[in-house]
């Protein structure tokens, strides 16, 4: 279990699947959590199954199970009715296992629920801490998903609009067939155009909701301190925050509050959020002695801020108090032509790129990195997009020119 929860968060399903494979034989495994806004599905196993599992299927399945309960039965999983085992942890994280055909009866359901409880709690804590690695991966996944949805929406909208134009033509006969097909196409077009809205509902938080959650998270930290806190809420019509921004903002404010609390005297604090349309603006100030450790706080927050291209200003005056302001952009930075596209790759994507430069395919890359093949596919797609190339060979050539190659420089047979 230590190995499962201590590795990179995107591959936690693969590690958990590997751990329980002998005890609970299965073909596929999916972990679904709304906490991970960039990638709510963590998958392992048969790619023909897990790649087809949708968020809508998982959300519908979760509604049939009470928190803290386990169930087994037929459910739509990957577009097909299948016999599955499902656990909904008290953290509201869902585990779905597709057992092998020889293992349809659930062996030791309490043990499954207990093991998954540790995994679910670890996911919740990693997201709440909003580490730089999590933020980078989540933002990359969010951007990639939004781009894919936009492209598919444009493609299918054009197709359906063309179809509707044909069906509405008075040159066609069989009015009833034309009417039925026209209504079907219209409904499909409406559903398609709401895809982006549905996705945003899963991947964004209203700024007022994010601020309310912050107040709830700070309450236990201040419970035993005689500190008056003035909360200045953001405007209700402020722009929604991407999930990774909301998590990071709360994590950084918690760190600031804890730093303020280390002073010998602290009587009052003021925490304010605002949104100027492009950034979330955060200000935390106190009426303390101005004795905070500025360099330590800057180091503590620098990883998250660099990942999100944010800025910090720390002003502390002895006897007067301290004031920290954070400015965090809501949109990823635009890559400029003169900048190296390699700078946009996160550590895992750079690692995958080194294998592409060696001519390796997805399956051996997955085996070497200890991740699912579907995860490698995701990273390869992201690498190609960020490098502005159309195939693996072009990406490998860029890596070789930049000196990014495997240390052993070997190629697969």
N, C-alpha and C positions, 0 to 999 in steps of 0.2 A: 504493500500500500504506500510505503514511503516513496518508492520509485514512481508509482502512478501519480501521486499528487505533487511531486517536486519537479517534474519536467515541464516543458513548455505547454501552456494552456491549450493551444490549438490541437495538440496531439493527445490530449488526456483520454479521449475515448479509445484511441488505438491502444494505449498502454493498459487501460482498464480491461479492454477486450482480451488482450494477451494474458493478463493475470488470471482471468476467470475461465479461460477457454477449456481447461481440462475439467473444472468443477461443474460448469454449466455450458456444455457444448452448444455453439450457436453459429449461424451463418452471417449474421449482421447485427450491429449494435448502434444505437443512436442515443445521444444525450441532447436534450432540448432545454434551453434556458433562456428566458427573456433578458437575463442579466447581461449576457454577452451580445450586445447590440450589433456588433460587426458580423458575428457569425453565431447565430443562435443554435445551429445544429453542429454537434461534434459527432463524427461518424467513424465507423470502422467495419471492415468485413467486405462482403460481396458488393463490388461497385455497381453491378447491374441493378441492385436493390437500393443501396443507400443513396446513390446519385439521383434516384427518382423520388425519394421521400421528401415531401413538401412541408413547409411550416404549417400550412392549413391542416394537413392530416394530423400532425403532432398536436396542434392546439385543440383540435376536435377530440382526439384521444384523451388528452389530459383532462378535459371537462367531464369525462365519464368515470374518473377515479378521484376519490377524496384524498386530500393531503395526508400523507403518512400511510397510505394504503397501497396494496399491490393487487393486480388483476391479471387474468389470462383469458384469452378468447380470440375470436375472429375480429379483426379490425383492418381498415384500409391502410396499407403500409407500402409505399412505393407504387401506388396506383392499382394494387391488387389486394383482394381480401386474403389475409394470411393469419395463421395462428401465431400470436405473439405473447410475450410476457411484458408487463409494463409496471413500473414503480413510480409513484409520484411522491417525492420526498417532501418533508415539511418545509424545505426551502423553496418549494414550488418548482423544483427542477424535475424533469421527466426522464426516465430511462426506459427505452424500448428495446427488447431483445427478440430477434427472430431465431428460435431454437432450431436445431437440426431435426430432420424428420423423425429420427430415432429417439428424440428426447422432447416429446410434447408435454409431458407432465412436469410441473415446476418442482425441482428438487430444492428443498430447504429454502422456502421463500423468505424467511426471517433473515437468513444469512445474506441473501442477495440485497435485501433492503438495508441491512446494517452496513455492508461494504459500500453500497452506493451512497449511503448517507455521508460517509467520510468524503467521497469524491464530490458530492454536491456542496458540502460545506466548504471544501477547498476552493471550488470554483467561485462560490459566493465571496470568499475572503480575498481571492486574487483580484476579482473584479473591483471589490470595494477599495482595495489598496491602490488600484489603478497604476500599476508599475509601468515604466516606459516601454517594456517589451509588449505588454498587453495593449497599451494605447497604440503603438505602431501597427501591430497586427490587426487590431480592431478597426482602425482608420483605413488601412489598406483594403480590408474586406468590405467595409462600408462603401468605399469609393468604387470598388470593382463591381459590387452588386448593383449600385445605383446606375453605373454605366451600362451594365448588361440589360437592366430593366428598361432603360431609356431606348437602347437600340432595338430591343424586342418590341417595345411599344410602337416605335415608329414603323417598323417593318410590318407588324400585324395590322396596325391601324390603316396603313396604305392598302394592304390586301383586302381588308374588310370594307373599306370605303369604295374600292373598285368593285367589289362584289355587290355592294348595295346599289351602286350606280347601274350595274347591269340588271339587277332584279327589278329595279324601279322603272326600267325602260318599258314604254307602251308597245314596243315592237314584239314583246314576248307574249305567248299565249299561256293558257292554264293559270288563270288568276289565283286560284287557291294555292297552288304549289309556290307561285311567286310570292304570295303574301306570307306564307309560312316561312319560307327561306329568308325573306326580308326581315321578319321579326327576329329570327334566330341570329342573323348577322348583326342586327342592331343591338341585341342583348349582349352578344359577344364583344362588340365594340365598346359598349358602356363598361363592361367588366374589365376589359383591357385597360381602358383609360383610368380606372381606379386603382390599377396595380401599384403605381407609384405612391398613391395616398396610403394604401394598406401597408406598403413597405415602410413608409415614414412613421406610421403608427407604431411599428415594431422597433424602429431604430432611433427614434427621437423622444425627448422628454420636453414637455412644456416647461418654460423657464420657471414658472411659478411652482410647478410640481417638483422640479429639481431643488428649488430653494426650500420648499417645505420638507423634503426628505433630508436636506442638510440640517435643519433645525432638530429633526428627530434623532439624527446621528450624533449631534453635539450634546444632546440632553444628558446621556450617561457620563460624558466626559466632564460635565460641569456640575453634576449632581451634588458633590460634596464640597463644592467651592462656593463661597459667599460672593459671587460675581453677578452683577446685573448686566444682562446682554440686551442691547437694542438691535433688533433686526429691521433692516430697511429692505422691503420686498422689491423685486424687479417689477416693471410694468406688466400687467396681465396680457397685453397684446405684444409683448416682446417676442422676438424670433425664437422658435424651439431650438433646443440644444441637441446636437448629435450625442448619442449615448455615451461615447467615449469621453466627450468634453464634459458632460455632466458628472460622470464618475471621477474624472481627474480633478474637476473644480472642487468637488466635495472633499476628496482626499487631501488636496493642498490646503483647504481651509482648516480641516482637522489638524494638520501638521502645524499650521500657524497658531491655532488656539492652544495646542499643547505647548508650543514654545512660549507663548505669552504666560501660560500657567506655571512655567518653571521659575518665574520671577518671585521674589520674596513677598511682594505685595501686588495684588491685582483686584481692583474694585469694580471696574466697569469696562465693557467692550462694546464696540459697534461693528456690526457685520452688514455690509450693503452689497447687493448685486444690481447690475444694470446691463442693458444691452443696447448697443448703438447701431444694430443692424448687421454689422460685420464681425463684431467681437462681443464676448461676454466680459464685462468689467466688474472686478471684485475688489472691494476695499475692506480691510480689517484694521481697526485701530483700537487702542486701549488708553486708559488713564493710569497706567502703571509707572514704574520708576525709569522706564527707558533702558532697561538692563538686559535686553534680549541678546542672544548670541547671533549676530547678523550673518557672519560667515557660515556658521553651521546651518542656519535656515536656508541660505542661498544654495548651499551644496545639496541639501535635502530635497529642494524643489527643482533643481536644475535639470534633472533627467526628464521629468515629465514636461517641463516647459520647453526644453529643446525638441522633444518629440513632437509637440503640438505647435512649435514655432511661436510660443508665447513670450511675454516679457514680464519682468518683475521690477518693482521699485521698493526699496526698503529705507525708511526714514525713521531713525530712532534718536531721541534727544534725552539725555540724562535729566531726570526730574520732571519731564514733560510727557513722556509716553512714546509709543511707537505707532507707525502707520505703514502698512504693507498694501500695495496695490498690484493686482495681476490683470493682464490683458491677454486674452486667449482668443485667437481667430476661430471663427465658426466653420470656415472653409479651408480645405487643404491648399497649400501654396501652389501657384501655377508654375510649372517648369518652363524656364526661359530657354530659347534655342541655344544660347552660348554656354549654358550650364550642362555639366555632364549628367546624362540620365542615370548613370550608375549611382549617383548620390541619392536618388530616390528609392533605391532598393533597400529593404530592411535586411537585418542579418540573415534571416532564414532564406530570403530570396537570393542573396549573394552566395550562400552555400549551395543552393540549387543550381545557380549559374555556373559554379565551378564544375559541377557534374555535367552540365550541358556542354561545356567547353571540352570535356573529355569524351563526348559522344555517347553518354549513357542514356538509356531509355528510362521511362517512368518507374517500371517495376524494380530494377536494380537500385535506382536512386532511393525509392521508398524503403527497400530492405536495408540499405546502408545508413539511412537517416533514422530508421526505426519509426516510420510514420506510415499512414495508409496511402495507397496509390492515388486515391481521389484527392488527398491533401497535396501530393506532388503535382497533380494536374492543375490544381488551383494556383499553386505557386508559379508553375511554368507559364500559365496564362497571364498572370500578373507581371511576370518578368518581361514577356514579349510586349505587352502593352506599354510598360514603363520605358522600355528601350526603343519603342517605336519600330519594331521589326515584325515580320510575318511568320518566321519559322525558327526552329531551334538552331539551325546552322548559322543563321545571321547573328543570333544572340551569342552563340559560342565564339564566333569570330570577334565580336566586340570584346568579350571577356579575354580572349587570347591577346588582342592588341593592348588591352589595359593591364596585362600581366596577371590576370585572375585565373589561375589554373590550380588543379589539385597538386598537392605536394609530391605525390608519387608519380604524377604525369602518365599514368597508365590508362589504357583504353580497354573497354570491355571486349571480350572475345566476340 
